[in-house]
Amino acid sequence: MEFKIPVTQLIRQRRSVRNYSPDGMEPDMERQVREVLDLHTEGPMGNRVAFHLVHRKSAIAGQKVKLGTYGFIKGAQHFVAGEVKIGTFTELDFGYLLEKIMLYLVDMGLGTCWLGGTFKRSELADILNTSEDVVIPAITPVGYPAPSMSRRELLIRKGAKSDQRKPWNELFFDGEFGKPLQHMDNEGSLLPLEMVRLAPSASNKQPWRVVRSENNFHFYLNRTPGYGGFAPNVDIQHIDMGIAMAHFELSSWELGIEGSWKIMDHGKVVKKGTEYIVSWQTNDDCVSNLSPSG
Ligand SMILES: Cc1cc2nc3c(=O)[nH]c(=O)nc-3n(C[C@H](O)[C@H](O)[C@H](O)COP(=O)(O)O)c2cc1C
């Protein structure tokens, strides 16, 4: 499925939308959203996710239920929720798939906002009638953004410092931690890393770190101590890693830099408090494109 707008542009223009037009989407737009959901079901680690478009006033056993977001989301008539069987790297695959979906929704002129904490998970589990062995790691509202942000939305953004991102030298490294990756500008072959830097993350903690070594990009998780307790049984920062993978992969493909995800035994690149997750291995014939100024 092609993007209408270049994905690097979509990533730059995306933001969390918490204030929606209460009119909702036209039936044809709802149909298009469902099509996007149906196209994204299997993550790079092999977990399968079933995504659903859920109306705010879904009916369970004859009673109307209003999907609760603790007042964080205003006006949205629909939500996208995904259920996935608990397994290895469940949240990684979930984050990767839902972020791809969300970029397609942005491409269609719709707004989204990752919700990992501020929604009533058990209510949604009832609506979807999920079994014991599955989890709903996160959801997103979907709909047309309201013309302006609400005061509450502005306050939430200020609280999470949502308009800021960490600088390159804290996130990306050359061969080993402690040796920041030099880059000439935000263009060229290192653009996928800039797309990781711009990714959304829970509470904007930006826990991803990447070490480049020849044609491999090793992705690490720098966990925020004590974070994530608000969503029991869900590794929220693994969702962040999956989102980063989606940004890196989509922008690499757009630049014509092909590669694939692999879990590699690459030995000694370690740093206390940072855990290795996965590597992107660029295809050999793309390696010559990988000079920092490339
Ligand atoms: C996994 C994940 C969970 C999130 N959970 C919530 C949430 O529960 N409530 C909320 O208002 N925002 C939530 N956010 C949105 C982040 O606060 C937001 O992405 C971050 O502040 C950066 O802002 P931006 O998305 O506008 O770039 C979540 C984001 C991610 C990636």
Ligand as a Chemical Component Dictionary entry (heavy atoms), coordinates in Angstrom:
data_LIG
# 
_chem_comp.id                   LIG 
_chem_comp.type                 NON-POLYMER 
_chem_comp.pdbx_formal_charge   0 
_chem_comp.three_letter_code    LIG 
# 
loop_
_chem_comp_atom.comp_id 
_chem_comp_atom.atom_id 
_chem_comp_atom.alt_atom_id 
_chem_comp_atom.type_symbol 
_chem_comp_atom.charge 
_chem_comp_atom.model_Cartn_x 
_chem_comp_atom.model_Cartn_y 
_chem_comp_atom.model_Cartn_z 
_chem_comp_atom.pdbx_ordinal 
LIG C1  C1  C 0 3.082  3.741  23.666 1  
LIG C2  C2  C 0 2.499  5.116  23.897 2  
LIG C3  C3  C 0 1.557  5.314  24.891 3  
LIG C4  C4  C 0 0.991  6.587  25.083 4  
LIG N1  N1  N 0 0.005  6.730  26.023 5  
LIG C5  C5  C 0 -0.639 7.927  26.134 6  
LIG C6  C6  C 0 -1.744 8.046  27.025 7  
LIG O1  O1  O 0 -2.139 7.106  27.709 8  
LIG N2  N2  N 0 -2.392 9.243  27.071 9  
LIG C7  C7  C 0 -1.996 10.320 26.303 10 
LIG O2  O2  O 0 -2.635 11.370 26.381 11 
LIG N3  N3  N 0 -0.924 10.227 25.459 12 
LIG C8  C8  C 0 -0.252 9.068  25.361 13 
LIG N4  N4  N 0 0.808  8.936  24.475 14 
LIG C9  C9  C 0 1.208  10.077 23.620 15 
LIG C10 C10 C 0 2.549  10.694 24.037 16 
LIG O3  O3  O 0 2.389  11.497 25.182 17 
LIG C11 C11 C 0 3.082  11.536 22.846 18 
LIG O4  O4  O 0 3.316  10.684 21.766 19 
LIG C12 C12 C 0 4.372  12.271 23.177 20 
LIG O5  O5  O 0 4.150  13.226 24.203 21 
LIG C13 C13 C 0 4.934  13.017 21.948 22 
LIG O6  O6  O 0 3.959  13.894 21.406 23 
LIG P1  P1  P 0 3.505  13.794 19.890 24 
LIG O7  O7  O 0 2.894  12.429 19.702 25 
LIG O8  O8  O 0 2.510  14.887 19.683 26 
LIG O9  O9  O 0 4.732  13.957 19.034 27 
LIG C14 C14 C 0 1.413  7.700  24.287 28 
LIG C15 C15 C 0 2.395  7.485  23.303 29 
LIG C16 C16 C 0 2.921  6.215  23.094 30 
LIG C17 C17 C 0 3.913  6.007  22.011 31 
# 
loop_
_chem_comp_bond.comp_id 
_chem_comp_bond.atom_id_1 
_chem_comp_bond.atom_id_2 
_chem_comp_bond.value_order 
_chem_comp_bond.pdbx_ordinal 
LIG C1  C2  SING 1  
LIG C2  C3  SING 2  
LIG C2  C16 DOUB 3  
LIG C3  C4  DOUB 4  
LIG C4  N1  SING 5  
LIG C4  C14 SING 6  
LIG N1  C5  DOUB 7  
LIG C5  C6  SING 8  
LIG C5  C8  SING 9  
LIG C6  O1  DOUB 10 
LIG C6  N2  SING 11 
LIG N2  C7  SING 12 
LIG C7  O2  DOUB 13 
LIG C7  N3  SING 14 
LIG N3  C8  DOUB 15 
LIG C8  N4  SING 16 
LIG N4  C9  SING 17 
LIG N4  C14 SING 18 
LIG C9  C10 SING 19 
LIG C10 O3  SING 20 
LIG C10 C11 SING 21 
LIG C11 O4  SING 22 
LIG C11 C12 SING 23 
LIG C12 O5  SING 24 
LIG C12 C13 SING 25 
LIG C13 O6  SING 26 
LIG O6  P1  SING 27 
LIG P1  O7  DOUB 28 
LIG P1  O8  SING 29 
LIG P1  O9  SING 30 
LIG C14 C15 DOUB 31 
LIG C15 C16 SING 32 
LIG C16 C17 SING 33 
# 
